[in-house]
Amino acid sequence: MEKFSDSLPLFTNDIENPEIQDSLKSLCQLQGDQVKILDWGNSRIAIPIEINIDLPSLGNFDDLDIREKEPVIFVFDLINYPVSAPRVYTDRLDFPKNNLAHLYVAVNNRPPAFCYVRGNADEWYANKRIEDLVIRISNWLRDGATGELTENGEQYEPLRLEGYSGSIIYDYDTLLTVVANKAAFEFGDKFSIVLFERPSNLGRYTYKFVRPITDKNALTTIKEVDEERKKDKEDVTRKKYYYGYVLWSEEDVIRREYEVNIPRSWDEFKLFCEYYHIKYKEFEKFITTYSKINEYIYFPVIIGIRRPSQLIGYSSNVEFINLRFKVTSSDIEQEKIVNNVPIDMLSHNQPLTKKLAGHISGLDKISDSKRNVIFGCGAIGSKMIMHLARSGQTNLTLIDPDYISPHNLVRHTLFGEDVGHNKAEALAEKIEKIYPYENTKIISGTSFKDGLIGQKETFEKYDWVLDFTASEAFFNRLSTLRNIDNNHVVSASISDFGNLGIMYKEGNNRNPRLDDLQVYLFSLAENDLNIRNWLKNEQASAHSNLTVHVGVGCNSETTVLSDHKISSHASYFSGVLQKEMSMMSAEGKIYLNRIIDSKDYRIETQVFNVKPFDMFQAVNNTNWEIRFKQGIVEQLTKEFTIAGKNETGGVFVGVCNYKTKTIHITGSIKAPLDSKGSTTQFVRGQNGLANEISAIEKSSGGQIGYVGEWHTHPDGPNCLSKQDMESVKKHKEECSNLQPPLPVFLSIITPTGIFPYVF
C-alpha cells in the first residue's frame, strides 16, 4: 500500500499549543502506540493513523475498495487549533476517490480531504473531542462502503471544491439554456460565449453574469463593451466587461466518476477535456485568434459535465466547473497556447431571487402577487421598504417628493452616492440591483398625479396602503379617503424624542380607521402611566401647543435622533407588518415599541386590540361624522333606561378635528349631582364637572377634552326642541371664543336611537 504520508518529512520543531498536545495524547491512546508527527507545511502538522471500519457483511457497495483498516491523515493548524477543526485526508494513493461523493477536490498535489460534516466543520468541532472526529471519519467510510454517503440516492451529489481564487455569479437554469437549449450563438461545436461584469478590481475576483451572446445581440453587445473600454480607467461609471466561455460535452457523454483533480494549468485542462470528451481546440483557436477580445488577461471559462442523474439542488444533470484563465500575448503563437498557463477555480453563487429571499426570510406564505403602495421613503420608510424588499416583496409603488440631503445619511438606508437623488427613485434602483435578473415590478415617483389620489380606481390595484410620512396633514388625508375602503391601511411613525414607535393597523372595512386608533391611544392615558407620561412630555415640548405631532420630522437637520433607535422601531414595525400580511387580523391594532434610555437601555412592546367604532352622521350637517369608541353607545342606552320617563344627560369627552370634520367620542361623563331632570326638560348641573374634565385633559396631555353634550327625550321627538335650539345659540357664542374654537355638538337620545347635531 502506497501512502502519501511517506512523502512527508518529520516535524522537528516543538509543539507549543497545549490543545494539540492533549489531542495527540488521545490519538496515541486510540492507536495503542506513539504517532508520527509529520510536517504538512504552512504551520501545520500531519498525523497518519489507521481507523477501523465496520464494513457490511455482504460486501461493499459497487465493490468499492474501502478496507477494514483505512489509513488517514489528521492535519492540525499549530496556531489556530482547536478553533480551526482538523482537516482529514485519505492516506492511500489508490483510494477510490473518483467513486465517492463528499470528497474535496485535491489541491496542491495533496490527496482529497473528507467532507465529514454538512456545514461548517469548525462549528461542528467546537464542542467535540478528537475521539469524536475519529468516530465521525469511521462512520463516513462505512457510509461510503454501504452506498449511503449521498443523502438522496436518486440524485447526484456535486463535486466538493475548495481553494477558490474568486467567485462567479450566474443563474444555473439560465446557463443551462446555453448548453441544453442552444440559447447562445455557438462559435464552435459545443462552445459559446457569455458576457460577465466585474464590480471591482479590488480584493476578491467576482464575475457577475450579464447575458449570453446571441446572433441577435452580438453586435450591440460588442459595441457596448467597446464603448465602456474607451472610457478613462478612473471613470467611476466605467463597467469592466469580460467575455466568458462555456464548453460542454456531447449529450451521450455521461460521467459518474468524481474527478477530484480539477485542472490547474493548461496541460491539465487539455487532459481534463479529453477525459470528458470536450472539444477544447476550437476554444483554443478562438481565444488565440481573437486575443484582444479580452483586454484583461484574466477571463472565466465554464465547463459543463453531464452526470448520470439530476444534481442535488439543481434542475438538471449538467454540472458546471468554473475556472479562471490567465493568458497573455507571450503565451500565444500560431493560434496555439504554447505556455502552460495557470488556471484558478471560481466558486459559483446563484444570484438572489425573490423566491429565495422569501424562503431564507421564512416568509414563503406571503404573496408578492398583489401590489402595495408606500407613502414616505424617509428614515423609517426607507428601512421598512428594504425589510420588505429583502424578504422578496418588491411589488411596490414608492412615493416621496423629497431628495436625499447629506444629513439624511445619519439615519437613512441610502448612501453617499445617492445624495441629491429622489428618495423613492434611489430606493427603487437599489432594490433592482438586489435582484438583477428578475423583474422587481417596483415603481417610484414623487407623488400621484394631481387629483389621482382621490379617484376610485387609483387604489384598486393595491392591497396594502402604508404611510411612513410622519406627516399629520397626510395622516388626516389618508384617514378620510373614501376610495381605500377595500385596502389594508397602516401608518407608522415615531414620537417622544425617538423613544416611542407607534404603528396603527386599521380594522376590516376601515373600522377602526387611523384617526380612530390615534384617539383611542390618547384615551388610554387615563389608566396607562406610560402613555400618560408620553403625552405630557409631548405637550410640554410643544410649548403649550395642544396638538401632538405623532412622528418625528426625520428630514429636519435639527432633529437629534440616532440611527439605532430608528432601526429598532423599523425592525419591530417590519416584524408586525410581515405577521399581518401572512395572517390578517380583523380588529384594529395599535403597536407600540418603547425604548427606555435611562440607566439601562431597554426595549418594551405593547399591543392593543381595538374594536370597531360606532359611526353616525350629524342630522343637520352630513359633512360632520361622529365616531364613538365601542361601549359608549351601550353606556348611554343604559343611562336612558335607568332614567325612565325623566330626561337625563351628560357631557362627551374626546377629540374634535375641524380638518377632517370628525368628532371622536372617547368617554361620557354622567350628569353632575346638581343636574335637574323631569319628564319635560333636563338642566345639566356643574358641580365637580370642570375638575373632572380638567383631570382628563391633564392626563392626556391636552389631547382629550370636552367636545359636546347629550340628553334624552324619553317620549321623543327625534330632533332638537325649541329649548334645545336656545341652548345651541348660547353655546355657539361660548365655543367660538375657546382656543382652539369648538363647534357646538349636541346629541339627542330617544327610544329610536341617537341623533347628533353639529353647529
C-alpha positions in Angstrom: 0.0 0.0 0.0 1.5 3.3 -1.1 0.8 6.1 1.4 1.0 9.9 0.8 2.4 10.4 4.3 5.6 8.5 3.3 6.5 11.6 1.2 6.2 14.0 4.1 9.2 14.9 6.3 9.2 14.6 10.1 8.2 17.6 12.1 11.3 18.6 14.2 10.1 21.7 16.0 8.4 21.9 19.4 4.6 21.9 19.6 3.7 24.7 22.0 -0.1 24.5 21.5 -1.4 22.7 24.7 -4.7 21.7 23.0 -2.8 19.9 20.2 -0.6 18.2 22.8 -3.7 16.9 24.5 -5.3 15.7 21.2 -2.0 13.9 20.3 -2.0 12.0 23.6 -5.6 10.9 22.9 -4.6 9.7 19.4 -1.7 7.7 20.9 -4.2 6.0 23.3 -6.5 5.2 20.4 -3.7 3.8 18.3 -2.0 2.0 21.3 1.3 3.4 20.3 3.1 6.7 19.6 2.0 8.5 16.5 4.2 10.1 13.8 4.3 13.8 13.7 5.0 15.0 10.1 5.4 18.4 8.6 2.4 19.4 6.3 3.8 22.9 5.7 2.2 26.3 6.4 2.4 25.9 10.2 0.5 22.6 10.1 1.4 19.1 11.2 0.2 15.8 9.8 -0.6 12.8 11.9 -1.1 9.5 10.0 -3.2 6.9 11.8 -5.3 3.9 10.9 -9.1 3.8 11.5 -11.2 0.7 12.0 -14.2 0.4 9.7 -17.3 -1.7 10.3 -17.8 -3.0 6.8 -21.1 -4.5 5.5 -21.1 -8.3 5.9 -22.4 -8.9 2.4 -19.6 -6.9 0.7 -19.1 -3.3 -0.2 -21.5 -1.3 -2.4 -20.3 -1.5 -6.0 -17.2 -3.4 -4.7 -15.7 -0.1 -3.6 -12.1 -0.6 -2.3 -12.7 0.5 1.3 -10.9 -1.7 3.8 -11.4 -2.7 7.4 -8.4 -0.6 8.3 -8.1 2.7 6.4 -5.0 4.9 6.7 -5.9 8.6 7.0 -4.0 11.8 7.9 -5.2 14.3 10.5 -3.9 17.8 9.8 -3.7 20.3 12.7 -3.2 24.0 12.5 -0.5 24.7 15.0 -1.7 28.3 15.7 -5.5 28.2 15.4 -6.4 24.8 16.8 -8.9 24.0 18.2 -10.8 26.9 16.8 -9.8 25.6 13.4 -11.0 22.0 13.1 -8.6 19.3 11.9 -8.6 18.5 8.2 -8.7 14.8 7.5 -7.3 13.2 4.2 -7.1 9.7 2.9 -3.5 8.4 3.1 -3.9 5.8 0.4 -2.8 6.8 -3.0 -5.1 4.2 -4.5 -8.1 5.2 -2.5 -11.3 5.1 -4.8 -11.7 8.8 -4.7 -13.3 9.0 -8.1 -16.3 6.9 -7.0 -17.2 8.8 -3.8 -19.1 11.9 -3.1 -18.3 14.3 -0.2 -14.6 14.3 -1.0 -13.0 17.7 -1.6 -11.2 18.1 -4.8 -7.5 17.6 -4.4 -5.3 20.7 -4.4 -1.5 21.4 -4.4 -0.8 17.7 -5.2 -2.4 16.6 -1.9 -4.8 13.7 -1.6 -8.5 14.6 -1.3 -10.0 15.6 2.0 -13.1 14.2 3.6 -16.1 16.4 3.7 -17.2 14.9 7.0 -20.0 17.3 8.0 -22.6 19.4 6.2 -21.9 23.0 7.0 -19.0 24.5 8.9 -16.6 21.9 10.3 -15.2 24.4 12.8 -18.6 24.9 14.3 -19.2 21.2 14.5 -15.9 20.6 16.2 -16.4 23.4 18.7 -18.0 21.0 21.3 -16.3 17.8 20.1 -13.2 15.8 21.0 -10.6 14.3 18.7 -12.1 10.9 19.6 -15.4 12.1 18.2 -13.7 13.1 14.9 -12.1 9.6 14.6 -15.6 8.1 15.0 -17.1 10.5 12.5 -14.4 9.6 9.9 -15.0 5.9 10.6 -18.8 6.4 10.0 -18.1 8.4 6.9 -16.0 5.5 5.4 -18.7 3.0 6.4 -21.4 5.1 4.7 -19.2 5.0 1.6 -18.8 1.2 1.8 -22.6 0.8 2.2 -23.6 3.3 -0.6 -25.2 5.7 1.9 -22.8 8.6 1.6 -25.2 10.5 -0.5 -28.4 11.5 1.3 -30.5 11.4 -1.9 -29.5 8.3 -3.7 -31.7 9.1 -6.8 -29.8 12.4 -7.4 -26.2 13.2 -8.0 -24.0 14.8 -5.3 -22.0 17.7 -6.9 -18.2 17.9 -6.5 -16.8 19.4 -3.3 -14.5 22.1 -4.4 -12.2 24.4 -2.4 -9.2 26.7 -3.0 -11.1 29.3 -4.9 -9.4 32.5 -6.2 -12.7 34.3 -6.6 -16.4 33.7 -7.4 -18.7 33.8 -10.4 -22.4 34.6 -10.2 -25.0 33.3 -12.6 -28.3 31.6 -12.5 -27.9 27.9 -13.1 -31.0 27.5 -15.2 -30.0 30.5 -17.4 -26.7 29.0 -18.2 -28.3 25.6 -18.7 -30.2 27.1 -21.6 -26.9 27.8 -23.3 -25.9 24.1 -23.0 -29.3 22.4 -23.4 -31.4 24.7 -25.5 -28.7 26.5 -27.6 -29.8 29.9 -26.2 -26.5 31.4 -27.2 -24.7 31.6 -30.5 -22.2 28.6 -30.9 -18.8 29.8 -32.0 -17.8 26.2 -32.4 -19.0 22.7 -31.6 -20.4 22.8 -28.0 -18.7 26.2 -27.4 -20.4 29.6 -26.7 -19.6 33.0 -25.2 -21.4 34.9 -22.4 -20.8 38.3 -21.1 -19.7 39.0 -17.5 -19.0 42.1 -15.5 -16.6 42.6 -12.6 -17.8 45.1 -10.0 -14.3 46.0 -8.8 -10.7 45.1 -9.4 -10.0 45.4 -5.7 -9.9 42.3 -3.4 -11.5 39.0 -4.4 -12.3 38.4 -8.1 -16.0 38.3 -8.7 -17.7 37.9 -12.1 -21.4 38.7 -12.5 -23.3 37.2 -15.4 -24.8 39.8 -17.8 -26.1 37.9 -20.8 -25.3 35.2 -23.3 -24.1 36.3 -26.8 -26.7 35.5 -29.4 -27.0 36.2 -33.1 -29.4 39.0 -32.2 -27.4 40.8 -29.6 -23.8 40.1 -30.7 -23.2 43.4 -32.5 -24.9 45.6 -29.9 -23.0 43.8 -27.1 -19.7 44.2 -28.8 -20.4 47.9 -29.3 -21.5 48.3 -25.7 -18.3 46.6 -24.4 -16.1 48.8 -26.7 -17.7 52.0 -25.5 -17.1 51.1 -21.9 -13.5 50.2 -22.6 -12.9 53.6 -24.3 -13.7 55.4 -21.1 -11.0 56.6 -18.8 -9.9 53.8 -16.4 -10.5 56.2 -13.5 -14.1 56.9 -14.6 -16.4 55.5 -11.9 -19.1 54.9 -14.4 -16.9 52.6 -16.4 -18.1 49.0 -16.5 -15.5 46.3 -16.5 -16.8 43.7 -19.0 -15.3 40.3 -19.6 -16.2 37.7 -22.2 -16.6 34.3 -20.6 -16.5 30.9 -22.4 -18.8 27.9 -22.0 -17.7 24.5 -23.2 -19.7 21.2 -22.8 -19.7 17.6 -23.8 -22.0 15.7 -26.1 -25.4 14.6 -24.9 -24.4 11.0 -24.7 -21.2 11.5 -22.8 -22.2 10.7 -19.2 -19.6 10.6 -16.4 -20.4 9.1 -13.0 -16.9 9.3 -11.6 -15.8 12.1 -9.3 -12.7 13.5 -11.0 -11.1 15.1 -8.0 -8.2 16.6 -9.9 -9.5 19.9 -11.3 -7.1 21.4 -13.8 -4.7 24.0 -12.5 -2.8 24.6 -15.7 -3.3 24.5 -19.5 -1.8 21.0 -19.9 -4.1 19.6 -17.1 -7.0 21.4 -18.8 -6.5 19.6 -22.0 -6.3 16.2 -20.3 -9.4 17.1 -18.3 -11.3 18.0 -21.5 -10.2 14.8 -23.2 -11.4 12.8 -20.3 -14.9 14.3 -20.5 -14.9 14.4 -24.4 -15.0 18.2 -24.5 -13.6 19.7 -27.7 -11.3 22.4 -26.5 -9.3 23.0 -29.8 -11.9 25.4 -31.2 -11.9 27.3 -28.0 -8.1 27.5 -28.1 -8.2 28.8 -31.6 -10.8 31.4 -30.8 -9.0 32.9 -27.8 -5.7 32.9 -29.6 -7.0 34.3 -32.8 -9.1 37.0 -31.1 -6.7 37.6 -28.2 -7.7 41.2 -28.0 -11.4 40.4 -27.4 -10.5 40.3 -23.7 -8.3 43.3 -22.9 -7.9 41.9 -19.4 -5.6 38.9 -19.2 -8.0 37.1 -16.8 -11.3 35.6 -18.0 -13.8 33.0 -16.9 -14.2 29.6 -18.5 -17.1 27.3 -17.6 -17.1 23.6 -18.3 -20.4 21.6 -18.5 -20.2 18.0 -17.4 -23.2 15.6 -17.8 -23.9 13.4 -14.8 -26.0 10.2 -14.7 -28.8 11.9 -12.8 -30.1 15.3 -11.7 -27.8 17.2 -9.4 -28.9 17.7 -5.8 -30.3 21.2 -5.5 -30.4 21.8 -9.3 -32.8 21.2 -12.1 -30.6 19.2 -14.5 -27.8 16.6 -14.7 -25.3 19.2 -16.0 -22.6 20.1 -13.5 -20.6 23.3 -14.2 -17.0 23.6 -13.3 -15.9 27.3 -13.1 -12.4 28.2 -14.0 -10.4 31.4 -14.5 -7.6 31.6 -17.2 -4.7 33.9 -17.4 -3.4 34.3 -20.9 -1.0 37.0 -22.2 0.3 37.7 -25.7 3.6 36.0 -24.8 1.6 32.7 -24.3 0.3 32.7 -27.8 1.9 31.5 -31.1 0.3 30.4 -34.3 -3.2 30.0 -32.9 -1.9 27.9 -30.0 -1.3 28.4 -26.3 2.3 27.5 -26.1 2.9 28.0 -22.4 1.5 26.0 -19.5 -0.6 29.0 -18.3 -2.1 28.9 -14.8 -5.8 28.2 -14.1 -7.7 29.0 -11.0 -11.0 27.8 -9.7 -14.0 30.1 -9.1 -16.8 29.4 -6.6 -20.3 29.5 -8.1 -23.1 31.6 -6.5 -26.7 31.7 -7.5 -28.0 35.3 -7.9 -30.6 36.2 -5.3 -34.2 35.7 -6.4 -37.3 37.0 -4.7 -38.5 33.4 -4.1 -35.2 32.5 -2.4 -35.2 35.7 -0.4 -38.7 34.9 0.9 -37.6 31.3 1.7 -34.4 32.5 3.6 -36.6 35.0 5.5 -39.1 32.3 6.5 -41.8 34.2 4.7 -42.8 31.7 2.0 -46.5 32.2 2.8 -46.5 35.9 2.0 -47.6 36.5 -1.6 -45.9 39.1 -3.8 -48.6 38.9 -6.4 -50.5 42.0 -5.1 -49.1 45.5 -5.3 -48.6 47.6 -2.2 -48.1 51.4 -2.1 -45.9 53.2 0.4 -46.0 56.9 1.1 -42.9 58.2 2.7 -39.4 57.0 2.0 -37.5 58.8 4.8 -35.6 57.3 7.7 -38.3 54.9 8.9 -39.8 54.4 5.5 -36.5 53.5 3.8 -35.7 50.8 6.4 -39.2 49.4 6.2 -39.0 49.3 2.4 -35.7 47.5 2.5 -37.0 45.0 5.0 -39.9 44.2 2.6 -37.6 44.1 -0.4 -35.0 41.8 1.2 -37.8 39.3 2.0 -38.7 39.1 -1.7 -41.6 41.6 -1.6 -40.8 44.1 -4.4 -44.2 44.6 -6.0 -44.2 48.1 -4.5 -45.1 51.7 -5.5 -42.9 54.1 -3.6 -44.0 57.7 -3.2 -41.9 60.6 -1.8 -41.3 64.1 -3.1 -38.1 64.7 -1.1 -34.5 64.3 -2.1 -31.6 62.9 -0.2 -29.5 65.5 1.7 -26.2 64.8 3.4 -27.6 64.9 6.9 -30.2 62.3 6.0 -27.4 59.7 5.7 -27.2 59.5 9.5 -30.5 57.6 9.7 -31.4 56.7 6.1 -30.7 53.3 4.5 -29.2 55.0 1.3 -25.6 56.0 1.0 -23.4 58.9 -0.1 -23.7 58.3 -3.8 -27.4 58.9 -3.5 -27.2 62.5 -2.2 -29.3 64.7 -4.5 -31.4 61.8 -5.8 -35.1 61.5 -5.1 -35.6 59.1 -2.1 -38.2 56.9 -3.7 -36.3 56.5 -7.0 -33.0 55.9 -5.4 -34.5 53.1 -3.2 -36.1 51.5 -6.3 -32.7 51.5 -8.0 -31.1 49.8 -5.0 -33.8 47.1 -4.9 -33.5 46.4 -8.6 -29.8 45.7 -8.1 -30.6 43.2 -5.4 -32.5 41.1 -7.9 -30.6 41.9 -11.2 -32.1 39.0 -13.2 -35.7 39.5 -12.2 -38.5 41.9 -12.9 -39.0 43.5 -9.5 -42.1 45.4 -10.6 -41.1 48.2 -8.4 -42.4 51.7 -9.3 -41.3 55.0 -7.8 -42.2 58.7 -8.1 -42.5 62.0 -6.2 -46.3 61.8 -5.9 -49.5 60.6 -7.6 -50.7 62.9 -10.4 -52.9 65.8 -9.3 -56.2 64.6 -8.1 -55.4 60.9 -8.7 -55.2 60.0 -5.0 -58.9 60.7 -4.6 -60.1 58.8 -7.6 -61.8 55.5 -7.1 -59.7 53.4 -9.5 -56.4 54.6 -8.0 -56.2 52.1 -5.2 -58.0 49.2 -6.9 -54.7 47.5 -7.8 -53.2 47.9 -4.3 -53.6 45.5 -1.4 -51.8 47.4 1.4 -51.6 51.2 1.8 -48.6 52.1 4.0 -47.9 55.5 5.5 -44.5 56.4 6.8 -44.6 60.1 6.1 -44.7 61.3 9.7 -47.0 64.0 8.3 -50.1 65.0 10.3 -51.6 66.6 7.2 -51.2 63.4 5.2 -52.4 61.3 8.2 -55.6 63.3 8.1 -56.0 63.0 4.4 -55.5 59.2 4.5 -57.9 58.8 7.4 -60.8 60.3 5.4 -60.1 59.0 1.9 -63.2 57.3 0.6 -61.6 55.2 -2.1 -59.5 52.8 0.1 -62.3 51.0 1.9 -61.1 47.7 0.3 -57.5 48.2 1.2 -55.4 47.3 4.3 -54.2 50.6 5.8 -51.2 51.1 8.1 -49.5 54.1 9.5 -46.2 54.1 11.4 -44.3 57.0 13.0 -42.0 57.9 15.9 -42.6 60.2 18.9 -41.3 61.0 22.4 -37.9 62.2 21.0 -37.4 59.0 19.1 -38.1 56.7 22.1 -41.7 55.7 21.1 -42.6 53.9 17.9 -46.3 53.8 17.0 -47.9 51.7 14.4 -51.6 51.7 13.6 -53.3 48.9 11.6 -56.9 49.6 10.6 -59.6 47.0 11.1 -61.8 45.4 8.4 -63.7 47.8 6.3 -61.6 50.6 7.7 -63.2 50.4 11.2 -61.5 51.4 13.3 -59.6 53.7 10.9 -56.3 55.5 11.5 -57.7 58.5 13.4 -59.9 56.3 15.5 -56.8 54.4 16.6 -54.9 57.5 17.3 -57.7 58.9 19.5 -58.1 55.5 21.2 -54.4 55.6 22.1 -54.8 59.1 23.6 -57.8 57.9 25.6 -55.7 55.1 27.2 -53.7 57.8 29.1 -56.4 57.7 31.8 -55.3 54.3 33.0 -51.8 53.8 31.4 -49.0 55.6 33.1 -46.5 55.2 30.2 -49.0 56.8 27.7 -49.9 59.5 30.2 -46.2 60.5 30.7 -45.6 60.4 26.9 -48.5 62.8 26.2 -47.5 65.1 29.0 -43.9 65.2 27.6 -45.2 66.0 24.1 -47.4 68.7 25.5 -44.5 70.3 27.4 -42.1 70.1 24.4 -44.7 71.7 22.1 -44.7 74.9 24.2 -48.4 74.8 25.1 -49.4 73.6 21.6 -52.2 71.2 22.3 -51.7 69.2 19.1 -49.4 66.2 19.4 -47.4 65.7 16.2 -47.1 61.9 16.4 -44.0 61.3 14.3 -40.6 62.9 14.4 -39.7 65.0 11.3 -36.7 62.9 10.4 -35.8 65.1 7.5 -35.1 68.1 9.8 -31.4 68.9 10.4 -32.3 70.0 14.0 -33.7 66.6 15.0 -31.5 64.8 17.4 -32.2 61.1 16.9 -29.8 58.2 16.5 -29.9 55.6 13.7 -30.1 52.7 16.2 -33.4 54.0 17.5 -34.8 54.4 14.1 -33.6 50.8 13.2 -35.2 49.4 16.4 -38.6 50.8 15.6 -38.3 49.8 11.9 -37.4 46.3 12.8 -40.3 45.9 15.1 -42.7 47.5 12.7 -41.5 45.2 9.9 -42.0 42.1 12.0 -45.5 43.3 12.8 -46.3 44.0 9.2 -45.0 40.7 7.9 -47.1 38.9 10.5 -50.2 40.9 9.5 -49.5 40.2 5.8 -49.4 36.5 6.4 -52.3 36.3 8.8 -54.5 39.4 8.7 -56.3 40.3 11.9 -59.9 41.6 11.7 -59.7 44.1 14.5 -57.8 47.4 14.6 -54.3 47.2 16.2 -52.0 49.6 17.9 -48.4 48.5 18.2 -46.0 50.4 20.5 -42.2 50.0 20.6 -40.9 51.8 23.6 -37.2 52.5 24.2 -36.2 53.2 27.8 -33.0 55.1 27.5 -32.1 55.6 31.2 -29.6 53.8 33.3 -30.1 50.6 31.4 -31.1 50.6 27.7 -34.3 48.5 27.4 -37.0 47.9 24.8 -40.6 47.1 25.6 -43.5 46.5 23.3 -47.3 46.7 23.7 -50.2 45.6 21.5 -53.7 47.0 21.8 -56.7 45.4 20.0 -59.3 48.0 19.1 -62.8 47.1 18.2 -64.9 49.0 15.6 -66.2 52.4 16.5 -70.0 53.2 16.3 -70.5 55.8 13.5 -73.1 58.5 13.0 -73.5 61.5 10.7 -74.8 64.8 12.0 -78.5 65.2 11.3 -78.2 68.8 10.4 -74.9 68.6 8.5 -73.8 65.3 6.9 -70.3 66.6 6.4 -69.6 66.0 10.0 -69.1 62.5 11.3 -69.3 61.3 14.9 -67.4 58.2 15.9 -68.0 56.6 19.3 -65.4 54.3 20.9 -67.0 51.0 21.5 -69.0 50.7 24.7 -70.1 54.3 24.9 -73.4 53.9 23.0 -74.2 51.0 25.3 -73.5 53.1 28.3 -75.8 55.9 27.0 -78.6 53.4 26.3 -78.2 52.0 29.8 -78.5 55.5 31.4 -81.5 56.3 29.2 -83.2 53.1 30.5 -82.4 53.9 34.2 -83.8 57.4 34.0 -87.1 56.1 32.8 -89.6 58.8 31.9 -87.4 61.6 33.2 -84.9 63.3 30.9 -81.2 62.8 31.8 -78.0 63.8 30.1 -74.2 64.3 30.4 -71.1 65.5 28.7 -69.0 64.0 26.0 -65.2 64.0 26.0 -63.0 63.2 23.0 -61.3 64.9 20.1 -62.8 67.3 17.5 -60.9 67.6 14.2 -62.0 70.6 12.1 -59.8 69.4 9.2 -61.5 66.0 8.8 -64.9 67.2 10.2 -64.8 64.3 12.7 -65.7 64.2 16.3 -64.3 61.2 18.2 -66.1 60.3 21.5 -63.8 58.5 23.9 -65.9 58.9 27.0 -69.2 60.2 28.6 -69.4 61.9 32.0 -72.6 61.4 33.8 -74.7 64.4 34.8 -73.4 66.2 37.9 -75.4 65.7 41.1 -76.8 69.3 40.8 -78.5 68.4 37.5 -82.3 68.5 37.2 -84.4 66.2 35.1 -88.1 65.9 34.6 -90.5 64.4 32.0 -90.3 67.6 30.0 -86.8 69.1 30.5 -83.2 68.5 31.6 -80.9 71.1 33.1 -77.3 69.9 33.3 -75.6 70.9 36.5 -71.9 71.9 37.1 -70.7 70.6 40.5 -67.4 68.9 40.0 -67.7 68.8 36.2 -64.9 71.2 35.5 -62.5 69.4 37.7 -63.3 66.0 36.1 -62.8 67.4 32.6 -59.6 69.1 33.6 -58.3 65.8 35.0 -58.9 64.1 31.7 -57.3 66.9 29.8 -54.3 66.8 32.1 -53.8 63.0 31.9 -54.0 63.0 28.1 -51.6 66.0 27.6 -54.4 68.1 26.4 -55.5 65.7 23.7 -58.8 64.5 25.2 -61.2 67.2 26.4 -64.8 68.5 26.3 -66.4 68.1 22.9 -70.2 68.3 23.5 -73.4 67.5 25.4 -76.1 64.9 25.3 -79.6 64.5 26.8 -82.6 62.2 26.4 -86.1 62.6 25.0 -87.9 59.6 26.6 -91.0 60.2 24.5 -89.4 62.0 21.6 -89.2 63.9 19.4 -86.2 62.6 17.5 -85.0 66.2 17.0 -84.0 69.3 18.9 -86.7 71.1 20.8 -87.2 74.9 20.9 -85.4 75.0 24.2 -82.6 72.9 22.8 -82.1 75.5 20.0 -81.9 78.3 22.5 -79.2 76.3 24.3 -77.3 75.9 21.0 -77.3 79.7 20.4 -75.9 80.3 23.8 -73.2 77.5 23.5 -72.3 78.7 20.0 -71.1 82.0 21.3 -69.1 80.3 24.1 -67.5 77.7 21.9 -66.4 80.3 19.3 -64.3 82.0 22.0 -62.4 78.9 23.0 -58.8 78.3 22.0 -59.0 76.3 19.8 -62.6 77.0 18.9 -65.1 74.1 19.0 -68.3 73.5 17.1 -71.5 73.1 19.2 -72.1 69.3 19.4 -75.4 68.2 20.9 -76.9 64.7 20.7 -80.5 63.7 21.4 -81.2 60.1 22.7 -84.7 58.7 22.1 -86.2 55.3 22.1 -85.5 55.3 18.4 -81.7 55.9 18.7 -79.1 58.6 18.8 -79.4 61.8 16.8 -76.3 64.0 16.8 -76.2 67.7 15.7 -73.2 69.8 14.9 -73.4 73.6 14.6 
